[in-house]
Amino acid sequence: MAYTLHITGKNAAILQEDFLDFLAQHPEFQPMKPQLHNPKTAELLTLPDLLMVQCHGLVFALVRGKISFQPRNLEEDLRVAQALATALDARIVGDEGEEYGL
């Protein structure tokens, strides 16, 4: 299973409005429409609180106030994530609470 990193607010949850403001100023982050299906019924599922974007092949998902992503190349992907975290006054942490920075 891939390791997931999270961009979390330093003092509060990341708001969808703040993430959308960032995206409006950074066209390299492209919105995605997640296609999720119920495996038993094949019904298309909608997740209204899920906001996903892609940048340089890296997928970021805002869920419950944090932006999660699975790095493929840690050094390269951290540069992209750090730009996002800096703009949102946030930090990058791993699943076990360790902090990542450049």
C-alpha atoms as an extended CHARMM CRD file, in Angstrom:
* protein
*
       102  EXT
         1         1  MET       CA              0.0000000000        0.0000000000        0.0000000000  PROA      1               0.0000000000
         2         2  ALA       CA              1.2960000000        3.4650000000       -0.8750000000  PROA      2               0.0000000000
         3         3  TYR       CA              2.1820000000        5.9140000000        1.8530000000  PROA      3               0.0000000000
         4         4  THR       CA             -0.0460000000        8.9850000000        2.0930000000  PROA      4               0.0000000000
         5         5  LEU       CA              1.0380000000       12.4800000000        3.0530000000  PROA      5               0.0000000000
         6         6  HSD       CA             -1.3250000000       15.2000000000        4.2070000000  PROA      6               0.0000000000
         7         7  ILE       CA             -1.2950000000       18.9730000000        3.9310000000  PROA      7               0.0000000000
         8         8  THR       CA             -2.9050000000       20.2170000000        7.1230000000  PROA      8               0.0000000000
         9         9  GLY       CA             -3.5780000000       23.7000000000        8.4050000000  PROA      9               0.0000000000
        10        10  LYS       CA             -1.1430000000       24.8570000000       11.0680000000  PROA      10              0.0000000000
        11        11  ASN       CA             -3.9280000000       26.0960000000       13.3330000000  PROA      11              0.0000000000
        12        12  ALA       CA             -7.1830000000       25.0760000000       11.6570000000  PROA      12              0.0000000000
        13        13  ALA       CA             -8.6740000000       22.8740000000        8.9780000000  PROA      13              0.0000000000
        14        14  ILE       CA             -8.0960000000       23.8690000000        5.3570000000  PROA      14              0.0000000000
        15        15  LEU       CA            -11.2840000000       25.3840000000        4.0160000000  PROA      15              0.0000000000
        16        16  GLN       CA            -12.5980000000       24.4600000000        0.5910000000  PROA      16              0.0000000000
        17        17  GLU       CA            -12.9300000000       28.1800000000       -0.2140000000  PROA      17              0.0000000000
        18        18  ASP       CA             -9.2240000000       28.7500000000        0.4830000000  PROA      18              0.0000000000
        19        19  PHE       CA             -8.2570000000       25.7670000000       -1.6610000000  PROA      19              0.0000000000
        20        20  LEU       CA            -10.4790000000       27.0390000000       -4.4930000000  PROA      20              0.0000000000
        21        21  ASP       CA             -8.8800000000       30.5070000000       -4.2340000000  PROA      21              0.0000000000
        22        22  PHE       CA             -5.4430000000       28.8870000000       -4.5810000000  PROA      22              0.0000000000
        23        23  LEU       CA             -6.6050000000       26.8620000000       -7.5810000000  PROA      23              0.0000000000
        24        24  ALA       CA             -7.9740000000       29.9690000000       -9.3080000000  PROA      24              0.0000000000
        25        25  GLN       CA             -4.4840000000       31.4980000000       -9.1920000000  PROA      25              0.0000000000
        26        26  HSD       CA             -2.6070000000       28.3150000000      -10.1760000000  PROA      26              0.0000000000
        27        27  PRO       CA             -3.9040000000       26.8470000000      -13.4470000000  PROA      27              0.0000000000
        28        28  GLU       CA             -1.3030000000       24.0680000000      -13.3270000000  PROA      28              0.0000000000
        29        29  PHE       CA             -3.5930000000       22.4130000000      -10.7620000000  PROA      29              0.0000000000
        30        30  GLN       CA             -6.3710000000       20.8630000000      -12.8600000000  PROA      30              0.0000000000
        31        31  PRO       CA             -9.7150000000       19.8400000000      -11.2880000000  PROA      31              0.0000000000
        32        32  MET       CA            -10.6790000000       16.1850000000      -11.5270000000  PROA      32              0.0000000000
        33        33  LYS       CA            -14.0830000000       14.5260000000      -11.4600000000  PROA      33              0.0000000000
        34        34  PRO       CA            -13.7370000000       11.3460000000       -9.4600000000  PROA      34              0.0000000000
        35        35  GLN       CA            -15.6300000000        8.4080000000      -10.9420000000  PROA      35              0.0000000000
        36        36  LEU       CA            -16.5460000000        6.0830000000       -8.0970000000  PROA      36              0.0000000000
        37        37  HSD       CA            -18.9010000000        3.1580000000       -8.5370000000  PROA      37              0.0000000000
        38        38  ASN       CA            -20.5540000000        0.8380000000       -6.0540000000  PROA      38              0.0000000000
        39        39  PRO       CA            -18.8980000000       -2.5230000000       -6.8210000000  PROA      39              0.0000000000
        40        40  LYS       CA            -22.1050000000       -4.4520000000       -6.1190000000  PROA      40              0.0000000000
        41        41  THR       CA            -24.6200000000       -2.3070000000       -7.9970000000  PROA      41              0.0000000000
        42        42  ALA       CA            -22.3580000000       -0.3800000000      -10.4110000000  PROA      42              0.0000000000
        43        43  GLU       CA            -24.2140000000        2.7440000000       -9.2830000000  PROA      43              0.0000000000
        44        44  LEU       CA            -22.2280000000        5.9730000000       -9.7560000000  PROA      44              0.0000000000
        45        45  LEU       CA            -21.4200000000        7.4640000000       -6.3620000000  PROA      45              0.0000000000
        46        46  THR       CA            -21.1130000000       11.1720000000       -5.7560000000  PROA      46              0.0000000000
        47        47  LEU       CA            -19.0620000000       12.6440000000       -2.9570000000  PROA      47              0.0000000000
        48        48  PRO       CA            -19.9940000000       16.3180000000       -2.7400000000  PROA      48              0.0000000000
        49        49  ASP       CA            -17.3450000000       17.1200000000       -0.1130000000  PROA      49              0.0000000000
        50        50  LEU       CA            -14.4880000000       15.6510000000       -2.1660000000  PROA      50              0.0000000000
        51        51  LEU       CA            -12.4010000000       18.0940000000       -4.1900000000  PROA      51              0.0000000000
        52        52  MET       CA             -9.6460000000       16.5060000000       -6.2920000000  PROA      52              0.0000000000
        53        53  VAL       CA             -7.0120000000       18.1710000000       -8.4530000000  PROA      53              0.0000000000
        54        54  GLN       CA             -4.0140000000       16.9930000000      -10.4150000000  PROA      54              0.0000000000
        55        55  CYS       CA             -0.6650000000       18.7110000000      -10.9340000000  PROA      55              0.0000000000
        56        56  HSD       CA              2.2840000000       17.1220000000      -12.7540000000  PROA      56              0.0000000000
        57        57  GLY       CA              0.5250000000       13.7530000000      -12.4930000000  PROA      57              0.0000000000
        58        58  LEU       CA              0.1870000000       14.0540000000       -8.7210000000  PROA      58              0.0000000000
        59        59  VAL       CA             -3.3690000000       13.8470000000       -7.3350000000  PROA      59              0.0000000000
        60        60  PHE       CA             -4.4300000000       15.9520000000       -4.3440000000  PROA      60              0.0000000000
        61        61  ALA       CA             -7.7470000000       15.3680000000       -2.5590000000  PROA      61              0.0000000000
        62        62  LEU       CA             -9.2990000000       17.7530000000       -0.0380000000  PROA      62              0.0000000000
        63        63  VAL       CA            -11.3420000000       15.7740000000        2.4680000000  PROA      63              0.0000000000
        64        64  ARG       CA            -12.3840000000       16.8500000000        5.9590000000  PROA      64              0.0000000000
        65        65  GLY       CA            -10.0840000000       19.8530000000        6.0920000000  PROA      65              0.0000000000
        66        66  LYS       CA             -6.8720000000       18.2480000000        4.8840000000  PROA      66              0.0000000000
        67        67  ILE       CA             -5.3670000000       17.6760000000        1.4680000000  PROA      67              0.0000000000
        68        68  SER       CA             -4.0040000000       14.1630000000        0.9910000000  PROA      68              0.0000000000
        69        69  PHE       CA             -1.7120000000       12.8070000000       -1.7100000000  PROA      69              0.0000000000
        70        70  GLN       CA              0.4530000000        9.7780000000       -2.4240000000  PROA      70              0.0000000000
        71        71  PRO       CA              3.9150000000       10.8300000000       -3.5850000000  PROA      71              0.0000000000
        72        72  ARG       CA              5.6040000000        8.8230000000       -6.3100000000  PROA      72              0.0000000000
        73        73  ASN       CA              8.9450000000       10.6070000000       -6.1330000000  PROA      73              0.0000000000
        74        74  LEU       CA              9.2170000000       12.1100000000       -2.6650000000  PROA      74              0.0000000000
        75        75  GLU       CA             11.7290000000       14.8630000000       -3.4590000000  PROA      75              0.0000000000
        76        76  GLU       CA              9.9810000000       16.1000000000       -6.6050000000  PROA      76              0.0000000000
        77        77  ASP       CA              6.4580000000       15.7470000000       -5.2650000000  PROA      77              0.0000000000
        78        78  LEU       CA              7.3100000000       17.5420000000       -2.0280000000  PROA      78              0.0000000000
        79        79  ARG       CA              8.2590000000       20.6390000000       -4.0490000000  PROA      79              0.0000000000
        80        80  VAL       CA              4.7710000000       20.7530000000       -5.5690000000  PROA      80              0.0000000000
        81        81  ALA       CA              3.0960000000       20.0100000000       -2.2290000000  PROA      81              0.0000000000
        82        82  GLN       CA              5.2340000000       22.5560000000       -0.3730000000  PROA      82              0.0000000000
        83        83  ALA       CA              4.1230000000       25.3330000000       -2.7370000000  PROA      83              0.0000000000
        84        84  LEU       CA              0.5210000000       24.4250000000       -1.9800000000  PROA      84              0.0000000000
        85        85  ALA       CA              1.1530000000       24.1420000000        1.7640000000  PROA      85              0.0000000000
        86        86  THR       CA              2.9670000000       27.4860000000        1.9030000000  PROA      86              0.0000000000
        87        87  ALA       CA              0.1460000000       29.2680000000        0.0760000000  PROA      87              0.0000000000
        88        88  LEU       CA             -2.4150000000       27.8030000000        2.4900000000  PROA      88              0.0000000000
        89        89  ASP       CA             -0.2970000000       28.4450000000        5.6270000000  PROA      89              0.0000000000
        90        90  ALA       CA             -0.1790000000       24.7110000000        6.1740000000  PROA      90              0.0000000000
        91        91  ARG       CA              2.3190000000       21.9410000000        6.8120000000  PROA      91              0.0000000000
        92        92  ILE       CA              2.9320000000       18.4930000000        5.3590000000  PROA      92              0.0000000000
        93        93  VAL       CA              2.6780000000       15.4850000000        7.6740000000  PROA      93              0.0000000000
        94        94  GLY       CA              2.8010000000       11.7440000000        7.1850000000  PROA      94              0.0000000000
        95        95  ASP       CA              0.3660000000        9.0970000000        8.3810000000  PROA      95              0.0000000000
        96        96  GLU       CA              2.4050000000        8.7010000000       11.5530000000  PROA      96              0.0000000000
        97        97  GLY       CA              2.5550000000       12.4320000000       12.3180000000  PROA      97              0.0000000000
        98        98  GLU       CA              6.0670000000       13.1030000000       11.0330000000  PROA      98              0.0000000000
        99        99  GLU       CA              6.5510000000       16.5070000000        9.4060000000  PROA      99              0.0000000000
       100       100  TYR       CA              7.9730000000       16.9840000000        5.9330000000  PROA      100             0.0000000000
       101       101  GLY       CA              9.5790000000       20.1240000000        4.5890000000  PROA      101             0.0000000000
       102       102  LEU       CA             12.2190000000       21.1500000000        2.1320000000  PROA      102             0.0000000000
